[in-house]
Amino acid sequence: MSAGSDSTATRTELNAENYPVRWPVPTRWSDNDHYGHVNNVTYYSYFDTAVNAWLMASTGTDIRDLPAIGIVAETSCRYLSELSFPDQLQVGLSVERLGARSIVYSLAIFRESEDGSLAPAATGRFVHVYVDRATRRPVEIPAAIRAASATLVRA
């Protein structure tokens, strides 16, 4: 789980305050793999859980019932440090780009320390493209989702 040669600079510059929303996501017993740390694919589950849970909470709508649904068109993750059960996490959310039919989220996973500080563990990118539930053709972002997501757009 090497983060590369510039990982120290990335960790130093990565600040939880750069993310308008930090959604709590606990690790689970089953998240650990045979090597004793959270498996790499699980980080994507944390991203997905945080984005969709936040959308539901911030819109007051069950997004699964909307005529347009957000499908994942692209994801990425850069691993900065290992996580392991029973770490408590916060997933930072911001919006990098709010288009007519898609949203690009900038994400970060932070581990909560005993002193209350947040240590960066990963950064990611998540692209939702909105499509009609029945036809799967691209459509405009639903108004409730657009309004909520607009609050996370970076200046």
C-alpha positions in Angstrom: 0.0 0.0 0.0 2.7 2.5 -1.0 1.5 6.0 -1.6 4.5 7.1 -3.7 7.4 9.5 -3.1 5.3 12.7 -2.6 2.9 11.2 0.0 4.4 13.2 2.8 3.6 16.5 1.0 0.1 15.2 0.2 -0.6 14.3 3.8 0.7 17.7 5.1 -1.4 19.7 2.6 -4.5 17.6 3.1 -6.7 19.3 5.6 -10.1 18.1 6.8 -11.3 21.8 6.8 -11.1 21.7 2.9 -14.1 19.4 2.9 -17.5 21.2 3.7 -19.0 17.8 4.8 -17.3 15.1 6.8 -19.5 12.0 6.9 -18.8 9.4 9.7 -18.2 5.9 8.5 -17.0 3.2 10.9 -14.8 0.4 9.9 -16.3 -3.1 10.2 -14.7 -6.4 11.3 -15.2 -7.7 7.8 -13.3 -4.8 6.2 -9.9 -6.2 7.2 -8.3 -8.6 4.8 -5.8 -11.4 5.5 -3.0 -8.8 5.8 -4.7 -7.2 8.8 -5.7 -3.9 7.2 -8.7 -2.6 5.4 -8.8 -4.1 1.9 -8.3 -1.5 -0.9 -11.7 -2.1 -2.5 -13.4 -1.2 0.7 -12.2 2.4 0.5 -14.5 2.7 -2.5 -17.4 1.5 -0.4 -16.7 4.2 2.1 -16.8 6.8 -0.7 -20.0 5.4 -2.1 -21.7 5.2 1.4 -20.7 8.7 2.4 -21.8 10.4 -0.9 -25.2 8.6 -1.1 -26.0 8.8 2.7 -25.1 12.5 2.6 -27.3 13.1 -0.5 -30.3 11.4 1.2 -29.8 13.3 4.5 -29.2 16.7 2.8 -32.1 16.4 0.3 -34.6 14.7 2.7 -35.3 12.4 -0.2 -34.7 8.7 -0.8 -32.6 9.2 -3.9 -33.5 5.6 -5.0 -37.0 6.8 -5.7 -36.1 9.6 -8.1 -36.8 9.3 -11.8 -33.1 10.0 -12.5 -30.3 8.1 -10.8 -26.7 8.8 -10.4 -24.5 6.1 -11.8 -20.8 5.9 -11.2 -18.8 6.7 -14.3 -15.4 7.0 -12.8 -13.6 6.5 -9.5 -10.1 6.8 -8.2 -8.3 6.4 -4.9 -4.9 7.3 -3.6 -3.9 5.5 -0.5 -1.9 7.4 2.1 -2.0 5.2 5.1 -3.4 1.9 6.3 -6.7 1.6 8.1 -7.8 -1.3 10.3 -10.9 -2.3 12.3 -11.9 -0.7 14.7 -10.8 2.7 13.2 -13.5 5.4 13.2 -13.5 7.4 10.0 -14.8 10.5 8.4 -15.2 10.8 4.7 -14.7 14.4 3.5 -16.9 15.5 0.6 -16.5 18.5 -1.7 -17.6 19.1 -5.3 -14.9 19.6 -7.9 -17.4 20.2 -10.7 -21.1 20.5 -10.9 -22.3 20.0 -14.5 -25.7 19.8 -16.1 -25.7 16.0 -16.0 -22.8 15.0 -13.8 -21.1 15.7 -10.5 -17.4 15.2 -9.8 -16.8 14.7 -6.1 -13.5 15.2 -4.4 -13.2 12.9 -1.4 -10.9 12.1 1.5 -10.9 9.5 4.2 -9.7 10.6 7.6 -9.0 8.4 10.6 -10.2 9.9 13.9 -7.4 9.9 16.6 -8.1 9.6 20.3 -7.3 13.3 20.7 -10.0 14.2 18.2 -7.6 15.1 15.4 -8.1 13.7 11.9 -5.3 11.9 10.0 -5.6 11.6 6.2 -5.7 8.0 5.0 -6.8 8.3 1.3 -8.0 10.8 -1.3 -10.4 10.0 -4.1 -12.5 11.1 -6.9 -16.1 10.0 -7.7 -18.1 10.9 -10.8 -21.9 10.5 -10.8 -23.6 10.8 -14.2 -27.4 11.1 -14.0 -29.5 8.9 -16.2 -33.2 8.2 -16.6 -34.0 5.2 -14.4 -35.9 3.4 -17.3 -33.9 4.3 -20.4 -30.5 4.8 -18.8 -30.0 7.8 -21.1 -28.3 10.9 -19.6 -30.6 13.5 -18.1 -30.3 16.7 -16.0 -29.3 16.3 -12.4 -32.5 16.3 -10.2 -33.2 19.7 -8.6 -32.9 18.5 -5.0 -29.5 16.9 -5.7 -28.3 19.9 -7.6 -29.3 22.2 -4.8 -27.6 20.1 -2.1 -24.4 19.5 -4.2 -24.1 23.2 -5.0 -23.3 23.8 -1.3 -20.2 21.7 -1.7 -18.7 23.4 -4.8 -15.2 24.6 -4.2 -14.6 28.2 -4.9 
